[in-house]
């Protein structure tokens, strides 16, 4: 049996396609169907590693979790990870194909259609429903030739489309009608319904506009979905989390907002603890005197290290570290904290750069990306975060560099099953680093870290209660699904699904 597809497209980036697709995945799964998400091409710096060691976009991981199925690379066969303003690392079927400029990729991408369809057909043979997500807008007329992610994908999958507009940004009627006007007759045939997303207020005030929208578009309104407060992993570039600049919490955690920051979702578990505030710092003047400084992952370690230096953030960070403030680096942030980062093969443009010098390590980039899921316990560490010793952690590693520890470095081992250990990172005095994304997601690790910060301020560490992130995510997916059930015409959605194109 071949799965029935349904596709969510948007009038623009940030219209809410990813969450709407996740919500449909959850609803269909709740209704007893085997559901898989699919996005032929995703551009994002937030990614994850599957159990098989393949890399895929975070949005499709979220959608798979909402559907109650393990994430797999077939759900996102092409992932583009921007390395600069005009180029991206191209990942196909979970593994690096190479780095291309935007023009090179545009000329090459049609060759990836067989990969896309093999992935799609594989999922279609194993699931009842596939929820497909588009990218950006189908009305980007300069990109319509050889489109593989919006109407091009709808045609390949023979999928009906629901078009979502973002009313929170204003102009939703023009968004929806303007998008439809720029489609040709064949493309219009795939459009089966409209969604007004992120609505706030009294829906009855919107009714006259909805009636005109029906008349002029000739399409039914599939739903008016309210702006719902949810704590679900975001796509990186448009996340509201990154706009947090200040906090009045008992414990203040400052995350350096690097230009190419990746996997900032590593810190959601900390932000969810009562009394903890996580804020993102772009300017040296905004760092202040936090209780913990985190240097996060990045897609371009050398470029972001240069930015740290030129922006003045490095200087104030080093002053805080010298004053005893704990500093924690994750993945690319861990590399930056070292003595030196070297790129002999030009993986990130080439060259060697001095690091922040807070950890006795040196990193050399290599052509092969290290992609693996890991779990175990943190071995013995000292300093202000010594409470992390022995706590269970799990997550994944995804990096290009090999890091060598100098004499005097304290290895931060990850103790796995059967007594095995792996040198996952290191620590020195009040500075710590690890390659493990998701290191704070376990309840034990989050409580140990925050408890140490509480104790350092004379607060009651016993009062720290971390969230069970897996259970918390399930609650958020259910909340999303309920909001969509309450505000969408699910009978219409199922009819569109059944009738197809």
HELIX and SHEET records of a PDB file:
HELIX    1   1 UNK A   17  UNK A   30  1                                  14    
HELIX    2   2 UNK A   58  UNK A   67  1                                  10    
HELIX    3   3 UNK A   73  UNK A   76  5                                   4    
HELIX    4   4 UNK A  102  UNK A  108  1                                   7    
HELIX    5   5 UNK A  109  UNK A  112  5                                   4    
HELIX    6   6 UNK A  113  UNK A  124  1                                  12    
HELIX    7   7 UNK A  141  UNK A  143  5                                   3    
HELIX    8   8 UNK A  151  UNK A  157  1                                   7    
HELIX    9   9 UNK A  167  UNK A  169  5                                   3    
HELIX   10  10 UNK A  172  UNK A  181  1                                  10    
HELIX   11  11 UNK A  185  UNK A  188  1                                   4    
HELIX   12  12 UNK A  203  UNK A  206  5                                   4    
HELIX   13  13 UNK A  207  UNK A  217  1                                  11    
HELIX   14  14 UNK A  240  UNK A  243  5                                   4    
HELIX   15  15 UNK A  264  UNK A  267  5                                   4    
HELIX   16  16 UNK A  268  UNK A  271  1                                   4    
HELIX   17  17 UNK A  284  UNK A  286  5                                   3    
HELIX   18  18 UNK A  301  UNK A  311  1                                  11    
HELIX   19  19 UNK A  313  UNK A  322  1                                  10    
HELIX   20  20 UNK A  332  UNK A  336  1                                   5    
HELIX   21  21 UNK A  383  UNK A  388  5                                   6    
HELIX   22  22 UNK A  417  UNK A  419  5                                   3    
HELIX   23  23 UNK A  443  UNK A  456  1                                  14    
HELIX   24  24 UNK A  461  UNK A  463  5                                   3    
HELIX   25  25 UNK A  469  UNK A  487  1                                  19    
HELIX   26  26 UNK A  490  UNK A  499  1                                  10    
SHEET    1   A 6 UNK A  35  UNK A  38  0                                        
SHEET    2   A 6 UNK A 129  UNK A 133  1                                        
SHEET    3   A 6 UNK A   4  UNK A  10  1                                        
SHEET    4   A 6 UNK A 160  UNK A 166  1                                        
SHEET    5   A 6 UNK A 191  UNK A 199  1                                        
SHEET    6   A 6 UNK A 221  UNK A 226  1                                        
SHEET    1   B 4 UNK A  41  UNK A  43  0                                        
SHEET    2   B 4 UNK A  78  UNK A  82  1                                        
SHEET    3   B 4 UNK A  87  UNK A  92 -1                                        
SHEET    4   B 4 UNK A  95  UNK A 101 -1                                        
SHEET    1   C 2 UNK A  47  UNK A  49  0                                        
SHEET    2   C 2 UNK A  55  UNK A  57 -1                                        
SHEET    1   D10 UNK A 276  UNK A 281  0                                        
SHEET    2   D10 UNK A 251  UNK A 256  1                                        
SHEET    3   D10 UNK A 292  UNK A 295  1                                        
SHEET    4   D10 UNK A 326  UNK A 330  1                                        
SHEET    5   D10 UNK A 431  UNK A 434  1                                        
SHEET    6   D10 UNK A 421  UNK A 428 -1                                        
SHEET    7   D10 UNK A 410  UNK A 415 -1                                        
SHEET    8   D10 UNK A 361  UNK A 378 -1                                        
SHEET    9   D10 UNK A 340  UNK A 343  1                                        
SHEET   10   D10 UNK A 351  UNK A 354 -1                                        
SHEET    1   E 9 UNK A 276  UNK A 281  0                                        
SHEET    2   E 9 UNK A 251  UNK A 256  1                                        
SHEET    3   E 9 UNK A 292  UNK A 295  1                                        
SHEET    4   E 9 UNK A 326  UNK A 330  1                                        
SHEET    5   E 9 UNK A 431  UNK A 434  1                                        
SHEET    6   E 9 UNK A 421  UNK A 428 -1                                        
SHEET    7   E 9 UNK A 410  UNK A 415 -1                                        
SHEET    8   E 9 UNK A 361  UNK A 378 -1                                        
SHEET    9   E 9 UNK A 392  UNK A 405 -1                                        
SHEET    1   F 2 UNK A 261  UNK A 262  0                                        
SHEET    2   F 2 UNK A 297  UNK A 298 -1                                        
END                                                                             
